[in-house]
Amino acid sequence: MNRSGFEKARKKAGELVSKMTPYEKISQLLYTSPAIERLGIKEYNWWNEAAHGVARADTATVFPQAIGMAATFDPELIYEVGDAVSDEARAKYNKNVQFGDRGIYKGLTFWAPNINIFRDGRWGRGQETFGEDPYLTSRMGVSYVKGIQGDGEYLKAAACAKHFAVHSGPEHTRHVCDTKASMKDMWETYLPAFEACVGAGVAGVMGAYNRTNGEPCCAHSYLMEEVLFKKWGFDGYFVSDCGAIYDIANGHHFTETAEEAAALALKKGCNLNCGNTYEKLTDAYEHDLITDDDLTKAAVKLYTIRALLGEFEEQRPYSDIPYSKVNCKKHRELNLKTARQSVVLLKNEYNFLPLKDKYRRIAVIGPNANSIRALEGNYNGRSAEYVTVADGVRRVFSGAEVSVATGCLLISTRGGDGEELLSGALAAASEAEVTVLCLGLDSSVEGEEMNYEADGFYRGDRTTSYLPKPQIKLAEAVCRVCENVVVLVMCGSAADLGEKVNKEAKAVLHLWYPGALGGLAAAEILHGDVSPSGRLPITFYRGDAQLPDISDYSMDNRTYAYGEVEPLYPFGYGLSYTEVEYKKAGVISEDTDTLTLAVTLENKGDHGTYEKAQVYAHFTDSRTKTPKYRLCAVSSVRLRPGEEKTVEIKADKKFIKAVLDSGDRAEPDKEVTLYIGGHQPDKTSEKLCKTKYLMLNLRK
């Protein structure tokens, strides 16, 4: 946030709040903040969402789900997405105000991004995050925050980093569980992205449902008082997750009454309640559990944000952004660009792709072939236009005969697997020269806390990375009748197709939930108009891998940094239609925080591409266990066919340090080696990618 603008806003907030009674202040600490007519204050609803576009309020550009944005490995691109999202937010807000609509999902305070660490690929809400790595999550989170908020005197919109802290499933116990995390794991894995977003001036932080090391996250002595407010100096607003303060008494039984829970959360620094438990602050005030000063501090923080958004200005900032910005041509082009770069090519046997115009009969088969829901993910808006995979193939392969079939249900139901759909799909596949098999999940089975239970799924989470059995059955059958099968997977997490399909499919692409134009992006990649450039922001494990229990928050045997299980596909992995050679690298400068490298790359092939350069640090320290590798820099480099380019890549020295058991970072007491290349320097990546990386040895 702009500092001079912040001080001006805080002064304005103090003046307004000083005129309120204690009971008026209490009314303003709920997300449904009523009008105070005598002071000329309009009602305001704080709840709005924008994980990958303005959500839940009709038309908006639906960008790829956050995990897909992470797969671009391009923070600058994600800044552009955030900027487009806040343009649409202001455009919609301007009209909402004009027509007197101040209800839910109509304000400018967005509860995004979700920067929790996707430490376990079975977590249903992992799709909302930027993956398993703290560095990548930090960079993507900061870029999205800056894009949403802008850099002027006023906030274009207000971002909110969530869920603080140590939160990533399981979904069904989030209201009652106590997550245990060591100081090392907290400071090495769970907290860096929050620290980065606070440093970037994020307007809000949302507390999680769970307890962490014994205390509720929305009333936490260490996480809130010691770390967020004191150590990091956060001066934005703190909001509870929805119903989390109710959970303090009724889920965690940390207090005996809701009144005590409300008083405790307020005193610890929770300014805003998503829920209605803060209605109990009236009783808490009258029973001397809280003071007028407690209420004033909270209200001033909230009104500072409202003032920063320009709500109380005679001429509101950004009021000239027209409604025509919503899902405009420029944003649709950015959406398509983002979708293209989010797609990860996992397998391409004998360079089967791109298809170009070699095949005249194409079958597009599968439960996600024509699915809009699989484009959207969750926490989504509603696009004015959707292009499914079937639509995209028809558009791009205009000279081919394209047949479409469903083949099976997404999941098994009491009514069966959709067996009646199989023969039609096999008929289409048997006469096709190539079959595009569209598998995966959608937000009906993978996502936030659900009552749904089935084989492979438990209340929003997954219990395995295998796709549902009806889809595996369909895939195996299609591979029997069609020689050339390309699998496209749309889901928010890892997917194992099973040994037979993994072996027999000619190519596999992972699309995530790719946004409204995802089907067009996929078809362009299949045709060869675009070279795939996405990289995995999470490790893909086999469906039968022996992984730690999802409720275990220790980082032992988790993610690429500490994982002991050989992955199906590793973090940072992704193939291309071209070969990029890393020719030389060297350190050209450094300061306290940054190591600047000059890296020379050459595109050796005949396809242009966005090469996702990655820098990993390997170090050991006698005082603590260190990660096998730690990502410390990424850069998206545009390369034309045959082009050689030298670029500067800035490595974050914070991630080239050992995190001790105390949580403190320290220079490693051994040598440090940097690996620079298009993938992680692990054995699986080397085997799959067949490309080399550069090494730099750094002295202590």
C-alpha positions in Angstrom: 0.0 0.0 0.0 1.2 3.5 -0.8 2.5 4.9 2.5 1.3 8.5 2.2 -2.1 7.3 1.1 -2.2 5.0 4.0 -1.5 7.7 6.6 -4.1 9.9 5.0 -6.6 7.1 5.1 -5.9 6.2 8.7 -6.4 9.8 9.7 -9.8 9.8 7.9 -10.7 6.5 9.6 -9.9 7.8 13.0 -12.1 10.8 12.5 -15.0 8.8 11.4 -14.7 6.1 14.1 -14.3 8.8 16.9 -17.9 9.8 16.1 -19.4 6.3 16.6 -20.9 4.9 19.8 -19.5 1.6 21.1 -22.5 -0.2 19.6 -22.1 1.4 16.2 -18.5 0.3 16.3 -19.5 -3.3 17.0 -21.9 -3.3 14.1 -19.0 -2.4 11.8 -17.0 -5.4 12.8 -19.2 -7.9 11.0 -18.7 -8.5 7.3 -22.3 -7.2 6.8 -21.6 -3.7 8.0 -24.8 -1.7 8.2 -25.2 2.0 7.3 -24.7 4.7 9.9 -27.0 7.3 8.4 -26.3 10.0 10.9 -22.6 10.0 9.8 -23.4 9.6 6.1 -21.8 6.1 6.1 -23.3 3.6 3.6 -23.7 -0.1 4.3 -20.8 -2.3 3.1 -20.5 -6.0 2.6 -16.8 -7.1 3.0 -17.3 -10.5 1.4 -16.0 -10.8 -2.1 -13.9 -13.5 -3.9 -11.4 -13.3 -6.8 -9.2 -16.5 -6.7 -9.0 -16.3 -10.5 -11.3 -13.5 -11.6 -14.1 -11.7 -10.0 -16.3 -14.4 -8.6 -20.0 -15.1 -7.8 -21.4 -11.9 -9.3 -22.4 -12.8 -12.8 -20.2 -12.0 -15.8 -16.4 -11.8 -15.4 -13.3 -13.1 -17.1 -12.8 -16.6 -15.8 -9.0 -17.1 -15.7 -7.4 -20.5 -15.1 -7.8 -21.7 -11.5 -4.9 -20.5 -9.2 -3.0 -23.9 -9.5 -3.1 -23.4 -13.3 -1.8 -19.9 -12.9 1.0 -21.3 -10.8 1.9 -23.7 -13.6 2.8 -20.8 -15.8 5.9 -20.2 -13.6 5.5 -16.6 -14.6 4.9 -14.0 -11.8 4.9 -11.1 -14.3 2.0 -12.7 -16.2 0.1 -13.2 -12.9 0.6 -9.5 -12.1 -1.2 -8.8 -15.4 -4.0 -11.1 -14.4 -4.4 -9.4 -11.0 -4.5 -6.0 -12.8 -7.2 -7.2 -15.1 -9.2 -8.6 -12.2 -9.1 -5.3 -10.4 -10.1 -3.4 -13.5 -13.2 -5.6 -13.7 -13.8 -5.3 -10.0 -13.8 -1.5 -10.2 -16.0 -1.5 -13.4 -18.6 -3.7 -11.6 -18.4 -1.8 -8.4 -18.9 1.5 -10.2 -22.2 0.2 -11.6 -23.2 -1.5 -8.3 -22.9 1.9 -6.5 -24.8 3.6 -9.3 -27.7 1.2 -8.9 -27.6 1.1 -5.1 -26.5 -2.5 -4.9 -24.2 -2.9 -1.9 -24.8 -6.6 -1.1 -22.6 -9.6 -0.9 -20.0 -10.0 -3.7 -20.4 -6.4 -4.7 -17.6 -4.7 -2.8 -13.9 -4.2 -3.4 -12.4 -6.3 -0.6 -11.5 -9.6 -2.2 -10.6 -12.6 0.0 -7.8 -13.8 -2.3 -5.2 -15.1 -2.9 -5.1 -18.4 -1.1 -1.3 -18.8 -0.4 -1.5 -21.9 1.7 1.0 -24.6 0.8 -0.3 -27.5 -1.2 1.8 -29.9 0.9 -0.5 -32.9 0.2 -1.8 -33.5 -3.3 -5.1 -35.0 -1.9 -6.3 -31.7 -0.4 -9.4 -30.6 -2.3 -8.7 -26.9 -1.9 -5.2 -27.2 -3.2 -6.5 -26.1 -6.6 -7.0 -22.6 -5.1 -3.3 -22.3 -4.2 -0.1 -21.7 -6.1 1.3 -25.1 -5.3 3.7 -26.9 -2.9 6.7 -24.6 -3.0 7.1 -21.6 -0.6 9.2 -19.6 -3.1 6.9 -20.0 -6.0 3.9 -19.4 -3.8 5.5 -16.2 -2.5 6.3 -14.8 -5.9 2.9 -15.7 -7.4 1.1 -14.4 -4.3 2.9 -11.1 -4.3 2.3 -10.6 -8.0 -1.4 -11.2 -7.7 -1.7 -8.9 -4.7 0.2 -6.1 -6.4 -1.9 -6.5 -9.6 -5.2 -6.4 -7.6 -4.2 -3.4 -5.4 -2.3 -1.2 -7.9 0.4 1.2 -6.8 -1.5 4.5 -6.5 -2.5 6.6 -3.6 -5.8 4.6 -3.4 -6.2 0.9 -3.6 -7.8 -0.2 -6.9 -9.1 -3.2 -4.9 -8.0 -4.8 -1.7 -6.4 -8.3 -1.7 -6.4 -10.6 1.3 -3.8 -13.4 1.9 -5.4 -16.5 3.4 -5.6 -18.8 5.4 -3.2 -17.8 8.2 -1.6 -20.2 9.0 -0.6 -23.8 8.7 -3.7 -24.9 6.9 -4.1 -27.3 4.0 -6.6 -30.0 4.8 -8.1 -32.3 5.6 -11.4 -30.6 4.9 -13.7 -32.6 7.1 -11.8 -31.8 10.3 -10.9 -28.1 9.7 -13.4 -26.8 12.3 -12.0 -29.0 15.2 -8.4 -30.0 14.4 -5.2 -28.8 16.0 -2.4 -28.8 13.4 1.0 -29.4 14.8 4.0 -27.7 13.1 7.6 -27.3 14.3 9.2 -23.9 14.2 11.4 -25.1 11.4 8.5 -26.2 9.2 6.5 -23.1 9.9 9.4 -20.7 9.0 10.7 -22.8 6.1 7.4 -23.8 4.5 4.2 -22.4 5.9 5.0 -18.8 6.6 7.3 -17.4 3.9 4.4 -16.6 1.4 2.5 -14.7 4.1 5.6 -12.8 5.1 6.2 -11.9 1.4 2.6 -10.7 0.9 2.7 -8.6 4.1 6.0 -7.1 2.9 4.3 -6.3 -0.4 1.5 -4.3 1.4 -1.4 -6.8 1.2 -4.5 -5.1 2.7 -5.9 -8.0 4.5 -5.0 -11.4 6.1 -7.6 -14.1 6.8 -7.2 -16.5 9.7 -7.8 -20.2 9.3 -10.4 -22.4 10.8 -8.0 -24.8 12.6 -5.9 -24.5 15.7 -2.2 -24.4 15.2 -0.1 -25.8 18.1 -3.0 -25.5 20.4 -4.4 -22.1 19.8 -7.2 -21.1 17.3 -5.8 -19.3 14.3 -8.2 -16.4 14.6 -7.1 -15.8 18.2 -3.5 -16.8 18.2 -0.9 -15.4 20.6 2.1 -16.4 18.5 0.9 -16.2 14.9 -1.1 -13.0 15.2 0.4 -11.0 18.1 4.1 -12.1 17.9 4.6 -12.7 14.2 2.0 -10.9 12.1 1.6 -7.7 14.1 4.9 -7.4 16.0 7.6 -9.1 13.9 6.2 -8.2 10.4 4.5 -5.0 11.4 1.3 -5.8 9.5 -1.1 -2.8 9.7 -3.9 -4.0 7.4 -7.1 -5.7 8.5 -7.5 -9.2 9.9 -10.6 -11.2 9.1 -11.8 -14.6 10.3 -12.6 -17.3 7.9 -16.4 -17.7 7.7 -17.6 -19.2 10.9 -14.1 -19.6 12.4 -14.9 -17.5 15.5 -17.9 -19.6 16.2 -15.6 -22.6 16.0 -13.4 -21.2 18.8 -16.1 -22.2 21.3 -18.2 -24.8 19.5 -15.6 -26.6 17.5 -12.3 -26.3 19.4 -14.0 -25.7 22.8 -11.2 -23.3 23.5 -13.6 -21.0 25.3 -16.8 -21.9 27.1 -19.1 -19.4 25.3 -19.4 -17.6 22.0 -19.2 -14.3 23.9 -15.8 -15.3 25.3 -14.7 -16.5 21.8 -15.6 -13.1 20.3 -13.9 -11.2 23.0 -10.7 -13.3 22.7 -10.5 -13.0 18.9 -11.0 -9.2 19.1 -8.3 -8.7 21.7 -5.8 -10.9 19.7 -6.3 -8.7 16.7 -9.2 -10.1 14.6 -10.9 -7.0 13.3 -13.6 -8.4 11.2 -15.9 -11.5 11.6 -17.1 -13.4 8.6 -20.0 -14.9 10.4 -22.2 -13.5 13.1 -20.4 -14.4 16.4 -19.3 -10.7 16.7 -22.9 -9.9 17.5 -21.9 -11.3 20.9 -19.4 -8.4 21.3 -22.4 -6.4 22.7 -22.6 -8.7 25.6 -18.8 -8.9 25.9 -18.7 -5.1 26.1 -21.4 -4.9 28.7 -19.7 -7.6 30.8 -16.4 -5.8 30.6 -14.6 -8.5 28.6 -13.6 -5.9 26.1 -13.2 -2.1 26.1 -14.2 0.8 23.9 -10.5 1.1 23.0 -10.5 -2.5 21.7 -13.5 -1.7 19.5 -11.9 1.5 18.3 -8.7 -0.2 17.2 -10.5 -2.7 15.2 -12.9 -0.2 13.6 -10.1 2.1 12.6 -8.3 -0.7 10.8 -11.4 -1.5 8.8 -12.2 2.1 8.0 -8.6 2.7 6.9 -9.1 0.1 4.2 -12.5 1.6 3.2 -10.8 5.0 3.0 -8.0 3.6 1.0 -10.5 2.3 -1.5 -11.8 5.9 -1.8 -15.2 5.2 -0.5 -15.5 8.5 1.4 -14.1 10.7 -1.4 -16.3 13.2 -3.2 -14.8 11.9 -6.5 -14.2 8.2 -6.1 -10.9 7.0 -7.5 -11.1 4.7 -10.6 -14.7 5.8 -11.2 -13.9 6.3 -14.9 -13.3 2.5 -15.4 -16.3 1.6 -17.6 -18.4 -1.6 -17.4 -17.1 -2.5 -20.9 -13.9 -3.6 -19.3 -15.7 -6.7 -18.0 -14.6 -9.7 -20.1 -13.3 -7.2 -22.7 -11.2 -8.3 -25.7 -7.9 -7.4 -24.0 -8.8 -9.5 -21.0 -10.0 -12.4 -23.1 -6.6 -12.4 -24.9 -4.8 -12.3 -21.6 -7.0 -15.2 -20.4 -6.1 -17.3 -23.5 -2.4 -16.4 -23.0 -2.5 -17.6 -19.4 -4.4 -20.8 -20.3 -1.8 -21.6 -23.0 1.1 -21.2 -20.6 -0.7 -23.2 -17.8 -0.9 -26.4 -19.8 1.7 -29.0 -18.8 2.8 -31.6 -21.4 3.6 -34.7 -19.3 4.2 -37.2 -22.1 4.9 -37.0 -25.8 6.0 -40.4 -27.1 8.2 -40.2 -30.2 7.1 -36.5 -30.6 3.5 -37.6 -31.5 2.4 -34.0 -30.8 1.8 -31.6 -32.4 -0.9 -33.2 -34.6 -0.9 -30.3 -37.2 -3.2 -31.3 -40.0 -2.1 -34.9 -40.4 -5.4 -36.5 -39.2 -8.7 -36.1 -40.9 -10.9 -38.0 -38.4 -10.7 -36.9 -34.7 -12.8 -38.2 -31.8 -13.1 -36.1 -28.7 -14.3 -38.4 -25.9 -14.8 -38.2 -22.1 -16.8 -36.7 -19.3 -14.9 -33.5 -19.6 -15.0 -33.2 -23.4 -17.9 -30.7 -23.2 -17.8 -29.7 -19.6 -18.0 -26.1 -18.6 -17.7 -26.9 -14.9 -14.3 -28.5 -15.6 -13.2 -25.2 -17.2 -14.3 -23.1 -14.1 -12.8 -24.8 -11.0 -14.3 -23.2 -7.9 -14.5 -19.7 -6.5 -15.3 -18.7 -10.0 -17.2 -16.1 -12.0 -19.4 -16.7 -15.0 -18.0 -16.1 -18.4 -19.9 -14.6 -21.3 -18.4 -17.4 -23.5 -16.9 -20.8 -22.8 -14.8 -22.9 -25.2 -14.8 -26.5 -24.1 -12.2 -29.0 -25.5 -14.7 -30.3 -28.0 -15.5 -26.7 -29.1 -11.8 -25.9 -29.4 -10.9 -28.9 -31.5 -13.8 -28.1 -33.9 -12.5 -24.6 -34.3 -8.8 -25.3 -34.6 -9.0 -28.5 -36.7 -11.6 -27.0 -39.0 -10.6 -29.3 -41.9 -11.1 -32.5 -39.9 -14.3 -34.5 -39.1 -14.7 -34.3 -35.4 -17.0 -36.6 -33.4 -17.8 -36.1 -29.8 -18.9 -38.7 -27.1 -19.1 -38.7 -23.3 -18.1 -42.4 -22.7 -18.8 -42.6 -19.0 -19.9 -40.6 -15.9 -17.3 -38.5 -14.1 -17.6 -40.8 -11.1 -19.5 -43.9 -10.0 -23.0 -43.3 -8.7 -25.7 -45.4 -7.3 -27.1 -45.6 -10.8 -23.8 -47.0 -12.1 -20.9 -45.7 -14.1 -22.7 -44.6 -17.2 -22.2 -48.0 -18.9 -24.8 -47.0 -21.5 -22.4 -44.3 -22.8 -19.4 -46.6 -23.4 -20.4 -48.2 -26.7 -21.0 -44.9 -28.4 -17.6 -43.6 -27.3 -15.9 -46.8 -28.5 -17.6 -46.5 -31.9 -16.3 -43.0 -32.3 -12.8 -43.9 -31.2 -12.6 -47.0 -33.4 -13.2 -45.0 -36.5 -11.0 -42.1 -35.5 -7.4 -41.7 -36.6 -6.7 -40.0 -33.3 -8.7 -39.8 -30.1 -8.5 -36.8 -27.7 -9.6 -38.3 -24.3 -10.8 -35.7 -21.9 -10.7 -37.0 -18.3 -10.4 -35.5 -14.8 -12.6 -34.1 -12.1 -14.6 -30.9 -11.4 -15.7 -28.9 -8.4 -18.6 -31.2 -7.6 -16.1 -33.8 -6.2 -12.9 -31.8 -5.5 -13.0 -28.7 -3.4 -14.0 -27.1 -0.2 -15.7 -29.1 2.6 -18.4 -31.3 1.1 -20.8 -34.0 2.3 -19.8 -36.1 -0.7 -18.2 -39.5 -0.1 -17.3 -42.0 -2.8 -14.5 -44.3 -3.8 -11.4 -42.0 -4.1 -13.1 -39.0 -2.5 -13.9 -37.9 1.1 -15.8 -34.7 1.8 -13.9 -32.5 -0.7 -10.5 -34.2 -0.4 -9.2 -37.1 -2.5 -7.9 -40.3 -1.0 -5.8 -41.3 -4.1 -4.4 -39.6 -7.1 -6.0 -42.3 -9.4 -8.8 -40.9 -11.5 -12.2 -42.4 -10.8 -12.7 -46.0 -11.9 -15.3 -45.3 -14.7 -12.7 -43.0 -16.4 -9.9 -45.5 -16.1 -12.2 -48.2 -17.6 -13.1 -45.9 -20.4 -9.5 -44.9 -21.1 -8.3 -48.5 -21.2 -11.1 -49.4 -23.6 -10.4 -46.5 -25.9 -6.7 -47.5 -26.0 -7.8 -50.9 -27.2 -9.7 -49.7 -30.1 -7.7 -46.6 -31.2 -4.0 -46.7 -31.7 -3.4 -42.9 -31.3 -4.8 -41.6 -28.0 -4.0 -38.3 -26.5 -5.2 -37.8 -22.9 -6.2 -34.3 -21.6 -6.7 -34.2 -17.8 -8.7 -31.4 -16.2 -8.5 -31.3 -12.4 -7.0 -29.2 -9.6 -4.5 -31.8 -8.4 -2.3 -34.7 -9.6 -3.7 -37.5 -11.7 -2.5 -41.1 -12.2 -4.1 -42.7 -15.3 -3.0 -46.2 -14.3 -0.2 -48.3 -15.6 -1.9 -49.3 -18.8 -3.0 -45.9 -20.0 0.2 -44.2 -18.8 2.0 -46.7 -21.1 -0.3 -46.8 -24.1 -1.3 -43.1 -24.5 0.8 -41.4 -27.1 0.7 -38.1 -25.2 -0.7 -36.7 -21.9 -1.4 -33.1 -21.1 -2.6 -31.7 -17.8 -4.9 -28.7 -18.1 -5.9 -28.1 -14.5 -9.1 -26.1 -14.5 -8.1 -23.9 -17.4 -10.6 -21.1 -17.4 -13.3 -20.1 -19.9 -11.1 -20.4 -22.9 -9.2 -23.5 -21.8 -10.6 -25.7 -24.6 -9.2 -23.3 -27.2 -5.8 -23.2 -25.6 -5.7 -27.0 -25.5 -6.7 -27.3 -29.1 -4.0 -24.8 -30.2 -1.4 -26.8 -28.4 -2.6 -30.1 -29.9 -2.4 -28.6 -33.3 1.0 -27.0 -32.8 0.0 -23.3 -33.0 1.4 -23.0 -29.5 4.2 -24.9 -27.8 3.3 -26.1 -24.3 5.3 -24.3 -21.6 3.6 -25.1 -18.3 5.5 -26.7 -15.4 4.2 -28.7 -12.5 3.7 -26.6 -9.3 3.2 -29.8 -7.3 4.7 -33.3 -7.3 2.6 -36.0 -9.0 2.8 -39.3 -7.1 1.5 -42.6 -8.3 -2.0 -43.6 -7.0 -0.6 -46.3 -4.8 2.3 -44.3 -3.4 2.8 -44.6 0.4 2.4 -41.1 1.6 2.1 -39.6 5.1 -1.4 -39.2 6.5 -3.0 -36.0 5.2 -3.5 -34.8 8.7 0.2 -34.9 9.5 1.7 -31.4 9.0 5.3 -32.4 9.3 7.2 -31.8 6.1 9.1 -35.1 6.4 8.5 -37.1 3.2 6.5 -34.3 1.6 6.9 -32.3 -1.6 10.0 -32.3 -3.8 12.1 -30.8 -1.0 11.8 -33.7 1.5 9.9 -36.4 -0.5 11.2 -39.9 -0.3 8.8 -41.5 -2.8 9.8 -41.6 -6.4 7.3 -39.4 -8.2 5.3 -40.2 -11.3 6.1 -36.6 -12.5 8.3 -34.2 -10.4 7.8 -30.7 -9.4 9.0 -28.2 -12.0 8.6 -30.7 -14.8 7.0 -30.1 -18.2 7.9 -30.9 -21.8 7.9 -28.7 -24.9 7.8 -28.9 -28.7 11.3 -27.5 -28.8 14.7 -28.0 -27.1 16.2 -25.2 -25.1 19.9 -25.3 -24.3 21.3 -23.6 -21.2 24.7 -22.5 -22.5 26.3 -20.5 -19.6 25.5 -18.9 -16.4 27.3 -16.7 -13.9 26.8 -14.4 -10.9 27.0 -10.7 -12.0 25.9 -9.0 -8.8 24.5 -9.5 -5.3 23.1 -7.5 -2.4 21.7 -8.5 1.0 18.6 -10.1 -0.5 19.3 -10.9 -4.1 21.8 -12.9 -6.2 21.6 -11.7 -9.9 22.6 -14.3 -12.5 23.2 -13.8 -16.2 22.0 -16.9 -18.0 22.4 -17.6 -21.7 19.8 -19.8 -23.4 19.3 -21.0 -27.0 16.2 -22.4 -28.7 17.6 -25.2 -30.7 14.2 -26.2 -32.3 11.8 -24.8 -34.8 9.0 -23.8 -32.4 8.9 -20.6 -30.5 8.3 -21.0 -26.8 8.2 -19.5 -23.3 11.0 -21.3 -21.5 10.4 -21.5 -17.8 14.0 -21.1 -16.4 14.3 -22.4 -12.9 17.1 -22.0 -10.3 17.4 -24.5 -7.5 19.8 -24.3 -4.5 21.3 -27.4 -3.0 23.1 -26.9 0.4 23.7 -28.8 3.6 24.2 -27.6 7.1 25.6 -29.4 10.1 23.0 -27.9 12.4 19.7 -29.1 10.7 18.1 -31.1 8.0 18.1 -29.3 4.7 15.9 -29.8 1.6 17.2 -31.8 -1.2 16.7 -28.8 -3.5 15.0 -25.5 -3.0 13.6 -23.3 -5.8 15.0 -19.8 -5.4 14.3 -18.2 -8.8 12.0 -18.5 -11.9 11.9 -16.6 -15.1 9.7 -16.9 -18.2 11.9 -16.3 -21.3 10.3 -15.8 -24.7 12.4 -17.5 -27.4 11.8 -17.5 -31.1 13.0 -20.5 -33.2 16.8 -20.6 -33.2 17.1 -17.5 -30.9 19.8 -17.2 -28.4 19.2 -14.8 -25.5 21.0 -13.8 -22.3 18.7 -12.8 -19.5 19.2 -11.6 -15.9 17.5 -13.9 -13.3 17.3 -12.8 -9.7 17.6 -15.5 -7.0 16.1 -14.8 -3.6 18.9 -15.4 -1.1 16.3 -16.1 1.6 15.7 -19.5 0.0 19.4 -20.2 -0.2 19.7 -20.3 3.6 19.2 -23.1 6.1 16.2 -22.9 8.4 17.3 -24.0 11.9 15.2 -25.9 14.3 14.5 -22.5 16.1 13.0 -21.2 12.9 15.8 -18.8 12.3 17.5 -18.6 8.8 21.3 -18.9 8.7 24.0 -19.1 6.0 24.7 -22.8 5.3 28.0 -23.8 6.9 28.8 -25.9 3.8 29.1 -25.0 0.1 26.1 -24.1 -1.9 25.4 -25.3 -5.4 23.0 -23.6 -7.8 21.3 -25.6 -10.6 20.0 -23.6 -13.5 17.8 -25.2 -16.1 14.3 -25.9 -17.4 13.6 -28.4 -14.6 14.5 -29.6 -11.2 17.9 -31.4 -11.0 16.5 -34.7 -9.6 16.9 -38.1 -11.3 13.3 -38.4 -12.5 13.4 -35.0 -14.2 16.7 -35.8 -15.9 15.3 -39.1 -17.2 12.1 -37.6 -18.4 13.4 -34.3 -19.9 16.7 -35.5 -21.3 18.0 -31.9 -21.1 21.0 -30.6 -19.1 21.2 -27.9 -16.5 24.1 -25.7 -15.5 25.8 -25.8 -12.1 27.4 -23.0 -10.1 29.3 -23.6 -6.9 29.0 -20.8 -4.3 31.5 -20.5 -1.5 30.3 -19.7 2.0 
